[in-house]
């Protein structure tokens, strides 16, 4: 077990459990981050099933006995989730906003791919061996690098919206909107071209963690006025945004911890889970 990697794995697992719990409680999916088309009957039941699956995957990643199965199941689940964003991109590829959501889920997918590469125990498989080990880690880097670029561009394309999300007590809010966008693009390029990829992932982890706490922190869960105009009143939307952002940060953290390694032992779930 690599003790240093356990906090990142735990953060990813907790994010999955939290999102799954919201799905079960509200019998619905995660707003625009999980755009399952409307259909009746059965949509609420499917949302609950997916929520329970996410809870199971989160718990499974923390247990040594089930981590392999959880990692193998997580990747296709996140691939399916990512595919939900493709219709919007195909319908309006000229709109940067649709690429932001595509990129956010792509970053989640990269985290799932990293866990698959480290935990699936399929290194000897003819079919899946090429997606594990160091090759799998590199694939996760590339996916994350490509995915974070449109998210960073969103800060620049929609600078007024980004500025409105920056806490009012911070100085130079417009400058921070531009700076964080440029920084995310630089992090994406670093991971994509393997130039200081570990540092790029570390910086992205910090950026996303600050965004989660400062923009979607606990103060927004109980606010009478939504943080973002046009979003529903209540705790569910900001809490969902917080958990999604936290998952992205955990994915970046996992990639950072594996980016500079060629001889690391296989990532293990927590021994304390026994």
N, C-alpha and C positions, 0 to 999 in steps of 0.2 A: 504494500500500500504506500502511495505517496501522500504523506500527511498534508503537504502544502497544497495539493489539488482538491482536498476534501471540501473546503469552504465553497469553492466555485461549483462543484458538483451539487452540494447541498443547496446553494442558492438557486440553481437551475431547477432542482427537484421541487423546492418550495414554491417557486413560481408556477410550475405545472400543477401542483396540488391546489394552489390558490385559484388559478383560472378554472380548474375543474370544479372546485367548490362553487364558484360563481355560476357556472353553467348549470349545476344541479339545483342551486337555490332559486335561480331566476328562470330555469327551464328554457334557456335561450343561449345563443352563441355570442361570441365576443364582438358585437357591433361590427364596424367596418374592418376590423382586423381578422374577422372570421366570417366572411360574407356568404353564408349558406343561403341559397335562394329560398324564397317563401314557398311553402307547399303545405297542403293540408289533406288528410290528417297525418299525424306522425312526426311533425317537425319538433314539437316539444319533447317527445319521447327520444328522438335522435339526439337532441341537445343534451338530455340527461345522460344518455348512454355515453356520448363523447366526453361529458364532464367526468363521469365515473372512470372512463378509460384514462383520462389525464391524471386523475388522482392515483389510479393504480400504477401508471407509468412513473409518476413522481416518487411514490413510495418504493416501487420496484428498483429504481436506480440506487436507492440508499441501502438496499439489502444485498449482501454478497450472493445469496442463493438465487436471487431473481434479477440481478443487474444485467446479465447477458441477454435474457429474454426481453427485458425492458428496453434495452438498447436496440435490439433487433426489431421490436415493434414500434418504437418511437420514430425511427427514420421514415418508414412508409406513411405513418400518420402525419408527420410534418410535411412530407411531399404532397400528400392529398390536400392539406391545409394551404400550402403554397399554390397549388393548382387553382384554388378558389379565386386567387387574385388575377389569374391570366385573362379571363374574359374582359375585365375592365381595361387591362392594358391593350388588348387587341381592339377593343371598341374605341378607345381614345388615346392612342399612343403619343399624341402631340401634347397631352396635358401632363405636366410634371407631377401633379397631385396623385395620379393613379400609380406612378412609379414609386412614390414614397411608401405607400402601403405594400407594394410588391417587394420593395427593399426591406422593410421591417420584418415581414414574414420570411424573407430570404435569409436574414441574419439568424432568425430562430432555427431555420433549416440547417444553417451552417453549424450551430451548436449541436443539433441532433446528429449531424454527420460526424462531428468530432467524437461524440460519445459512441457512435457506431464503430468508428475506426479503432477506438481504444478498448471497448468493452464487448464487442459482439463475438469475439473468439472465432472469427471466420477467416483468419489469415491464410489457412490452407485450402479454402474453398476455391474451386475453379471459377465459379460464377461471381462470388463476392470478394474474393481475396484482394483484387485490385482496388477495392474501395475501403480497405482497412489499413492499419499500420501507418507508416509514414506517407504513403500515397494518399490514404484517406484523410490524413491531417492536412496535406497540401490541398486537396480538393476543398476541404472545409475552409481553409484560408482564402482560396480563390472565390468561393461562393460568398463569404463574408465581405471580402474586398469589393466585389462587384455590387453587392447588395447595399453597402453603406454609402456608396457614391451618390445615388439618387436621393437618399435621405439627407445627406449634406447639401446637395443642390437645392432641396426643398427649403432650407434655411435662407438661401439667397433668392430664390424665386418668390417666396412668400415671406419676405423679411418683416412686413408689418404684423403678420400673424405670429411669427416667431418672437418678435419683440414684445407683443402683448402677453406672451406666455412667460417671459422673463420676470421674476419678482420685481415689484416696483421699488423695493428698497435697494436694489443693485444699481450702481452707476453705469453709464455708457451702455444702456440696454441695446440700442441699435448696433453699436460696435460689437457687443457680445453675440448678437444674432449672426452677424457676418463672420466673426472670428470662429464660432463653433461650427458653422457650415464649412468654412475653408478647412478647419482642422479635421473634420470628419472625412472630407474628400481626400485630404493628404493621408489619413490613416488607411482609407480604402485602397489607395494607390500603393501604399507601402506593403500592405498584405497581398495585394494582387500581384505585384512584381517582386515580392520577397525581398524588399529593401527595408532593413530594420523592422521586419514583420512583427517580432515580439514587442518592440517598443510601440509600434503602431497599434497593436491590439491592446496593450496596456493603457495607452492614452485614450483609446476609444472606450475602454472599460470605465475610466474615470469620468469621461464626458457623459456617458449614458447614466452612470450612477448619480451624478450631479443633476442631470435632467430629471431623473425619476424623483429625487428627493425635493428639488426646488420647484419643479413644475407640477408634479402629481403627488406630492407628499400628503401626509395625513390631514393637513389643514384643508385640503380641497375635498376630502371625503365628506365633510360635514358642512360645506359652504352652502349658503342659501342661493348664491348666484353661481352658475357654471363657470368654470375657468375659461373655457373656450365657447365663444358665441355659437349658438345653434346646436349645442349638445344638451342632452336631457339633464334635468335637475335631479339631484340625489347622489348617493355615494357610488352607485354601480359604475358609471362611466369613468370617473377619475380613478377608482380603484382598479378597474380593468386596465386603464392606461398605465397605472403604476406597475401592475404585475407584468404586463407586456414589456414595458421598458426594462423592468428588472430582469426578465428572461433574456432580453437582448444583451444586457450588461453581463449576465452570467455566461452567455455564449461567448462574448468577447473575452471574458476572463479565462475561460477554458482554453480558447485558442491561444491566448497570450502565454499560458503556462506550457503549451505544447509546441509553440512555434520554433523555438531554437533547439529542440531536442532531436537527436538521432538515435540515442541509446537508452531513453527512459524506459523503465519497466512499465508494464501495462497498468493503466489506471484502475484502481480498485474502489469499490464502495466502502463505506465506513465500517470498521471492525466493531464499532460501538453498536451497530445495528443488530448484532447477534443476540 
